[in-house]
Amino acid sequence: MPSQARSIDGVFAVQARFPREGVRIEGRSSEFARTGDEGTTARFHFCPACGDTVYYLMDAVPDAVAIPVGAFADPRFPAPTVSVYGEHKHAWVQLPPGIEAWD
């Protein structure tokens, strides 16, 4: 195990971000807050019945709501245009050509 092992959910976390003022949040959710490498916190809201993450709010991007792309039942959902934490990706992961990368 690497000397700086981190708690992560998986190899990929694909999200869509929307302007916060354009999103209406309804229903109950449970929250889990996680502080990232830069010291900012994301608040993950998940379904209290099944545990799926339905959206999250990020201190670093306060005007946005992030929704996991898996929450959309649309196989034609657009491909990602930005990659973050690229320095942590597995060696076998290949990003699309020309994608904006934030390591």
PyRosetta script that sets phi, psi and omega in degrees:
from pyrosetta import init, pose_from_sequence

init()
pose = pose_from_sequence("MPSQARSIDGVFAVQARFPREGVRIEGRSSEFARTGDEGTTARFHFCPACGDTVYYLMDAVPDAVAIPVGAFADPRFPAPTVSVYGEHKHAWVQLPPGIEAWD")
pose.set_psi(1, 138.6)
pose.set_omega(1, 179.3)
pose.set_phi(2, -57.8)
pose.set_psi(2, 152.3)
pose.set_omega(2, -178.1)
pose.set_phi(3, -64.7)
pose.set_psi(3, -23.6)
pose.set_omega(3, 179.4)
pose.set_phi(4, -115.2)
pose.set_psi(4, 56.5)
pose.set_omega(4, -179.9)
pose.set_phi(5, -61.8)
pose.set_psi(5, 138.8)
pose.set_omega(5, -179.2)
pose.set_phi(6, -122.8)
pose.set_psi(6, 155.7)
pose.set_omega(6, 174.9)
pose.set_phi(7, -83.8)
pose.set_psi(7, 117.3)
pose.set_omega(7, 178.5)
pose.set_phi(8, -133.9)
pose.set_psi(8, 159.6)
pose.set_omega(8, -177.4)
pose.set_phi(9, -83.3)
pose.set_psi(9, -32.1)
pose.set_omega(9, -177.5)
pose.set_phi(10, 176.5)
pose.set_psi(10, -172.6)
pose.set_omega(10, -178.1)
pose.set_phi(11, -70.6)
pose.set_psi(11, -34.2)
pose.set_omega(11, -176.5)
pose.set_phi(12, -126.9)
pose.set_psi(12, 147.6)
pose.set_omega(12, 169.1)
pose.set_phi(13, -141.2)
pose.set_psi(13, 98.0)
pose.set_omega(13, -176.8)
pose.set_phi(14, -99.5)
pose.set_psi(14, 127.6)
pose.set_omega(14, -176.3)
pose.set_phi(15, -131.7)
pose.set_psi(15, 157.0)
pose.set_omega(15, 170.6)
pose.set_phi(16, -115.9)
pose.set_psi(16, 134.1)
pose.set_omega(16, 179.6)
pose.set_phi(17, -108.7)
pose.set_psi(17, 138.1)
pose.set_omega(17, -179.3)
pose.set_phi(18, -128.7)
pose.set_psi(18, 149.5)
pose.set_omega(18, 175.4)
pose.set_phi(19, -59.2)
pose.set_psi(19, 132.0)
pose.set_omega(19, -175.0)
pose.set_phi(20, -57.5)
pose.set_psi(20, -37.5)
pose.set_omega(20, -178.3)
pose.set_phi(21, -69.1)
pose.set_psi(21, -15.2)
pose.set_omega(21, 179.6)
pose.set_phi(22, -97.2)
pose.set_psi(22, 5.4)
pose.set_omega(22, -177.1)
pose.set_phi(23, -116.0)
pose.set_psi(23, 131.1)
pose.set_omega(23, 174.3)
pose.set_phi(24, -108.9)
pose.set_psi(24, 122.5)
pose.set_omega(24, -179.1)
pose.set_phi(25, -102.8)
pose.set_psi(25, 126.6)
pose.set_omega(25, 179.9)
pose.set_phi(26, -128.9)
pose.set_psi(26, 155.9)
pose.set_omega(26, 175.5)
pose.set_phi(27, 86.5)
pose.set_psi(27, 175.4)
pose.set_omega(27, -177.9)
pose.set_phi(28, -84.4)
pose.set_psi(28, 151.5)
pose.set_omega(28, 171.1)
pose.set_phi(29, -149.9)
pose.set_psi(29, 155.7)
pose.set_omega(29, 170.8)
pose.set_phi(30, -102.3)
pose.set_psi(30, 154.8)
pose.set_omega(30, -175.2)
pose.set_phi(31, -122.6)
pose.set_psi(31, 141.9)
pose.set_omega(31, 171.6)
pose.set_phi(32, -131.4)
pose.set_psi(32, 123.6)
pose.set_omega(32, 179.8)
pose.set_phi(33, -99.5)
pose.set_psi(33, 135.7)
pose.set_omega(33, 179.3)
pose.set_phi(34, -131.5)
pose.set_psi(34, 130.4)
pose.set_omega(34, 177.0)
pose.set_phi(35, -95.9)
pose.set_psi(35, 128.6)
pose.set_omega(35, -176.1)
pose.set_phi(36, -87.6)
pose.set_psi(36, -177.4)
pose.set_omega(36, -177.6)
pose.set_phi(37, -58.5)
pose.set_psi(37, -32.3)
pose.set_omega(37, -178.2)
pose.set_phi(38, -85.2)
pose.set_psi(38, -3.5)
pose.set_omega(38, 178.9)
pose.set_phi(39, 93.3)
pose.set_psi(39, -0.2)
pose.set_omega(39, 177.4)
pose.set_phi(40, -91.8)
pose.set_psi(40, 157.7)
pose.set_omega(40, -174.9)
pose.set_phi(41, -111.5)
pose.set_psi(41, 141.6)
pose.set_omega(41, 171.2)
pose.set_phi(42, -114.5)
pose.set_psi(42, 137.9)
pose.set_omega(42, 179.1)
pose.set_phi(43, -109.5)
pose.set_psi(43, 106.0)
pose.set_omega(43, -178.3)
pose.set_phi(44, -86.2)
pose.set_psi(44, 128.0)
pose.set_omega(44, 178.4)
pose.set_phi(45, -109.5)
pose.set_psi(45, 126.0)
pose.set_omega(45, -176.5)
pose.set_phi(46, -129.6)
pose.set_psi(46, 158.7)
pose.set_omega(46, -179.5)
pose.set_phi(47, -66.1)
pose.set_psi(47, 125.0)
pose.set_omega(47, -179.7)
pose.set_phi(48, -70.1)
pose.set_psi(48, -13.5)
pose.set_omega(48, 179.8)
pose.set_phi(49, -90.0)
pose.set_psi(49, -45.0)
pose.set_omega(49, -174.4)
pose.set_phi(50, -112.5)
pose.set_psi(50, -16.3)
pose.set_omega(50, 177.8)
pose.set_phi(51, 89.3)
pose.set_psi(51, -4.1)
pose.set_omega(51, 179.3)
pose.set_phi(52, -68.0)
pose.set_psi(52, 137.8)
pose.set_omega(52, 174.3)
pose.set_phi(53, -72.2)
pose.set_psi(53, 127.3)
pose.set_omega(53, -178.7)
pose.set_phi(54, -106.7)
pose.set_psi(54, -24.9)
pose.set_omega(54, 173.3)
pose.set_phi(55, -168.5)
pose.set_psi(55, 165.9)
pose.set_omega(55, 172.0)
pose.set_phi(56, -149.3)
pose.set_psi(56, 155.5)
pose.set_omega(56, -178.2)
pose.set_phi(57, -117.8)
pose.set_psi(57, 137.4)
pose.set_omega(57, -174.7)
pose.set_phi(58, -119.4)
pose.set_psi(58, 128.0)
pose.set_omega(58, 176.3)
pose.set_phi(59, -57.1)
pose.set_psi(59, -36.3)
pose.set_omega(59, -177.1)
pose.set_phi(60, -70.1)
pose.set_psi(60, -21.6)
pose.set_omega(60, 180.0)
pose.set_phi(61, -133.7)
pose.set_psi(61, 71.4)
pose.set_omega(61, -170.3)
pose.set_phi(62, -67.0)
pose.set_psi(62, -18.5)
pose.set_omega(62, -178.5)
pose.set_phi(63, -93.9)
pose.set_psi(63, 14.1)
pose.set_omega(63, -177.1)
pose.set_phi(64, -128.1)
pose.set_psi(64, 153.3)
pose.set_omega(64, 170.0)
pose.set_phi(65, -117.3)
pose.set_psi(65, 127.7)
pose.set_omega(65, 178.1)
pose.set_phi(66, -101.4)
pose.set_psi(66, 133.8)
pose.set_omega(66, 179.2)
pose.set_phi(67, -124.9)
pose.set_psi(67, 127.1)
pose.set_omega(67, 177.3)
pose.set_phi(68, -58.0)
pose.set_psi(68, 133.1)
pose.set_omega(68, -177.9)
pose.set_phi(69, -60.1)
pose.set_psi(69, -28.9)
pose.set_omega(69, 177.5)
pose.set_phi(70, -63.3)
pose.set_psi(70, -14.6)
pose.set_omega(70, 177.7)
pose.set_phi(71, -77.3)
pose.set_psi(71, -12.6)
pose.set_omega(71, 179.5)
pose.set_phi(72, -97.0)
pose.set_psi(72, 127.4)
pose.set_omega(72, 179.7)
pose.set_phi(73, -88.6)
pose.set_psi(73, 58.1)
pose.set_omega(73, -177.9)
pose.set_phi(74, -137.2)
pose.set_psi(74, 102.6)
pose.set_omega(74, -179.2)
pose.set_phi(75, -66.4)
pose.set_psi(75, -10.3)
pose.set_omega(75, 178.5)
pose.set_phi(76, -95.9)
pose.set_psi(76, 10.7)
pose.set_omega(76, -179.4)
pose.set_phi(77, -53.9)
pose.set_psi(77, 137.4)
pose.set_omega(77, -176.2)
pose.set_phi(78, -58.5)
pose.set_psi(78, 149.7)
pose.set_omega(78, 177.8)
pose.set_phi(79, -68.1)
pose.set_psi(79, 156.9)
pose.set_omega(79, 178.4)
pose.set_phi(80, -62.6)
pose.set_psi(80, 151.4)
pose.set_omega(80, 177.3)
pose.set_phi(81, -117.7)
pose.set_psi(81, -11.3)
pose.set_omega(81, -178.7)
pose.set_phi(82, -135.4)
pose.set_psi(82, 141.4)
pose.set_omega(82, 175.4)
pose.set_phi(83, -122.7)
pose.set_psi(83, 135.8)
pose.set_omega(83, 175.0)
pose.set_phi(84, -123.4)
pose.set_psi(84, 158.9)
pose.set_omega(84, -178.2)
pose.set_phi(85, 60.2)
pose.set_psi(85, 33.9)
pose.set_omega(85, -179.7)
pose.set_phi(86, -59.1)
pose.set_psi(86, -28.9)
pose.set_omega(86, 179.8)
pose.set_phi(87, -69.0)
pose.set_psi(87, -13.5)
pose.set_omega(87, 179.7)
pose.set_phi(88, -99.7)
pose.set_psi(88, -1.6)
pose.set_omega(88, -174.6)
pose.set_phi(89, -70.7)
pose.set_psi(89, 153.7)
pose.set_omega(89, 175.8)
pose.set_phi(90, -66.8)
pose.set_psi(90, 147.9)
pose.set_omega(90, -175.7)
pose.set_phi(91, -60.1)
pose.set_psi(91, -27.4)
pose.set_omega(91, -177.0)
pose.set_phi(92, -84.4)
pose.set_psi(92, -6.2)
pose.set_omega(92, -179.8)
pose.set_phi(93, -78.0)
pose.set_psi(93, 128.0)
pose.set_omega(93, 177.6)
pose.set_phi(94, -114.4)
pose.set_psi(94, 121.6)
pose.set_omega(94, 179.0)
pose.set_phi(95, -85.7)
pose.set_psi(95, 153.6)
pose.set_omega(95, 178.1)
pose.set_phi(96, -60.9)
pose.set_psi(96, 145.1)
pose.set_omega(96, 178.8)
pose.set_phi(97, -60.6)
pose.set_psi(97, 139.4)
pose.set_omega(97, 175.6)
pose.set_phi(98, 79.2)
pose.set_psi(98, 3.3)
pose.set_omega(98, -179.9)
pose.set_phi(99, -67.6)
pose.set_psi(99, 141.7)
pose.set_omega(99, 175.9)
pose.set_phi(100, -71.9)
pose.set_psi(100, 127.1)
pose.set_omega(100, -175.2)
pose.set_phi(101, -119.3)
pose.set_psi(101, 131.3)
pose.set_omega(101, 174.9)
pose.set_phi(102, -119.2)
pose.set_psi(102, 105.2)
pose.set_omega(102, -179.9)
pose.set_phi(103, -90.6)
pose.dump_pdb("model.pdb")
